[in-house]
Amino acid sequence: MTRKIIIDPVTRVEGHGKVTIQLDDDGQVVQSRLHIVEFRGFERFVQGRPYWEAPVLVQRLCGICPVSHHLAAAKAMDVVVGAGTGTGLTPTAEKIRRLMHYGQVFQSHTLHFFHLASPDLLFGYDAPPETRNVMGVALANRELATQAVLMRKYGQEIIAATAGKKIHGTGAIPGGVNKSLSREERDRLLKGDGGPLNADQMVTWAQGALAFFKDYYRQHRDFIDGFSRFPSSHLSLVRPDGALDLYHGVLRAVDAEGRRILDDVDSQDYLQHFREEVKSWSYMKFPYLKKLGPENGWYRVGPLARMNVADFIPTPLAQEEFEAFRAVGGGKPNDRCMLTHWARLIEVLHAAECMRDLLQDPDILGSDLVVTGSRQSEGIGLLEAPRGTLFHHYRVGEDDLIQMANLIVSTTNNNEPMNRAVHHVARAMLTGVKEITEGMLNAVEVAIRAYDPCLSCATHAYGQMPLEVTLVDARGAVVARRRKSSVLAST
Amino acid sequence: MASFVRITLDDRVYLAEEGAQLVAAAKECGVYIPTLCNYPGIPPKGACRICTVLVNGIPHTACTTKVVEDMNVVTTTPELEAFRTSIVEILLAEGNHFCPICERSGNCELQALAYRYRVPVSSFPYLFPTRDVEAWHPKLIKDHNRCIQCKRCIRGIHNAKGQAIFAFGKRGDKVVINIDRETSRDISDELAQQAMDICPVGAILRKGKGFDTPIGRRTYDHAPIGSEVAP
């Protein structure tokens, strides 16, 4: 009898999604899909609004990484007000925005690794669900949990100081920012108020998190090296000299062998190189490189891709880690899904170093905040959000109202890789198995979780949290369905 | 020379300037009466009714009432507070007020009153009217979604010839306040800014400027509306 497994909802991800896995009469996995089942439509309701509202409006897509949308929209509107692309702002404005962005990357990555992913690492993907959660982490490793909370708090404090509040601030405006830091704010963030919330401590804790993961990798090398591993292309923004740059750069993609398939393209030209495919079973679109087509043009984005695409990291401690990471790849792009966590923690360290450097830069106290120039009718803003490359594209009428918006969100870019990851794990874990356990299904989720998907952002989306797995027979009848609150049952 | 008379405000006796606007006189005495359509320096209209108080036991709009000797004014009763709360709720339900994306958030008098009267959501059904954004003017945007038709702009903003640059259009429940194409031509940046500032909500916006006041420095970021009169 063929069967269809449904995991619904997928948990410990941001947003609502489900997985369906179809097995044939012999118990072989024949099809696996990650469905994104929520919809919102921000691209439509930003139309008709004044262009300067976009950075504030579109960030409501998400409460985890609103800063990414805030800054990407602001970068697009920089172009619209004639302030150029990325480097046209005043030093104060660019550095304040970068500080905001590094605070965002720092808190978001910390949230993902410690709160969402670490239960799988600490307890194993097949540990009982009642243990395998953030409260279990707190009970088992109090020091780690405390650090996680304080690291996230520090990132949020950086955002509050630069954007006005921790979630959904207004700091970035077309052509610049609306505030710089006061000396008191700078000193508090740099040195802390006698407590641990200071820039040096964040660097130290980031190094500690990396040591934690590398120790785990040493002990579980076979699992990590073999889990959900498949070749792919990788896409990221890089600085024109090849450095990792999370705020601004040119678009570069490499194939599974490391050969460049997109060679440092200006972000304003993205539409010449990218297309999006729509599939009937998901609200999330499938972007691909136009010249390679939908079958071969898909790619990964996010921390793993960034480590594979960049030539180096321009902060010394993260660069050391980068070199160790690259050594594991053996000269080729690293395709181990679970090493995304390592890459993510390298970026946590990089963000901590960048925040420390910026907080010592006098420009962040400056008062020259905004530039304007010749008004343009179209603007494109890209940056590397925590989950990967984020595209914002707007057209603005002569009346200053937005006429068109297109957002390609980081998680959308990872749509095909996540589907492949689900398929790989499902095939490895479920093929020919008589009894499907909760742990096996969680392994599917572990693969999805490595991408830290934000499904709300990806569909610009609405709905209840979180993910569902269904098992159907060859005639399409549902044989079993698994929700987190229910027990797997054959029908 | 102004003459001062005795009035009673909430059971306390004050001296107030005879003939002065009751709202302004109460403010001088440190008594807060909420307003929305009232704006210092322009003729009062009594349009929004939120300043309703009891004068000698009878409801009066305090913005259109003048101080007279021995008037006994009650500014706050449970009934008056409920009445004011209802006005705020009706205004929120009647338009499309989405504070999270509005650049007047933090400076908006309607939002501030909603906080003061603890209105997280209107108890009236939201109408979600279909309204447009008037953006043809080179310096101003009129967002009809947010307009509460208080007429502050009509009464308070005039061009160099003394002509109003805003005017009512349509009638009944279709009434809107438009920018006058003739009288608003060639207005200065300063007048455009005054138009934006006089609007109690975010219905009048200056083009090309937005969100330039950081969170934390907005009018109502730290203290509720009215605390400037009665902390």
HADDOCK unambig.tbl for C-alpha pairs under 7 A between the chains (distance, minus, plus):
assign (segid A and resid 52 and name CA) (segid B and resid 210 and name CA) 5.95 0.50 0.50
assign (segid A and resid 53 and name CA) (segid B and resid 101 and name CA) 6.74 0.50 0.50
assign (segid A and resid 56 and name CA) (segid B and resid 101 and name CA) 5.81 0.50 0.50
assign (segid A and resid 57 and name CA) (segid B and resid 101 and name CA) 5.18 0.50 0.50
assign (segid A and resid 164 and name CA) (segid B and resid 214 and name CA) 6.17 0.50 0.50
assign (segid A and resid 164 and name CA) (segid B and resid 215 and name CA) 4.69 0.50 0.50
assign (segid A and resid 164 and name CA) (segid B and resid 216 and name CA) 6.55 0.50 0.50
assign (segid A and resid 170 and name CA) (segid B and resid 211 and name CA) 6.57 0.50 0.50
assign (segid A and resid 170 and name CA) (segid B and resid 214 and name CA) 6.76 0.50 0.50
assign (segid A and resid 170 and name CA) (segid B and resid 215 and name CA) 6.99 0.50 0.50
assign (segid A and resid 171 and name CA) (segid B and resid 214 and name CA) 6.58 0.50 0.50
assign (segid A and resid 173 and name CA) (segid B and resid 211 and name CA) 6.83 0.50 0.50
assign (segid A and resid 178 and name CA) (segid B and resid 212 and name CA) 5.11 0.50 0.50
assign (segid A and resid 178 and name CA) (segid B and resid 213 and name CA) 6.37 0.50 0.50
assign (segid A and resid 178 and name CA) (segid B and resid 214 and name CA) 5.68 0.50 0.50
assign (segid A and resid 179 and name CA) (segid B and resid 214 and name CA) 6.24 0.50 0.50
assign (segid A and resid 399 and name CA) (segid B and resid 135 and name CA) 5.51 0.50 0.50
assign (segid A and resid 399 and name CA) (segid B and resid 136 and name CA) 5.79 0.50 0.50
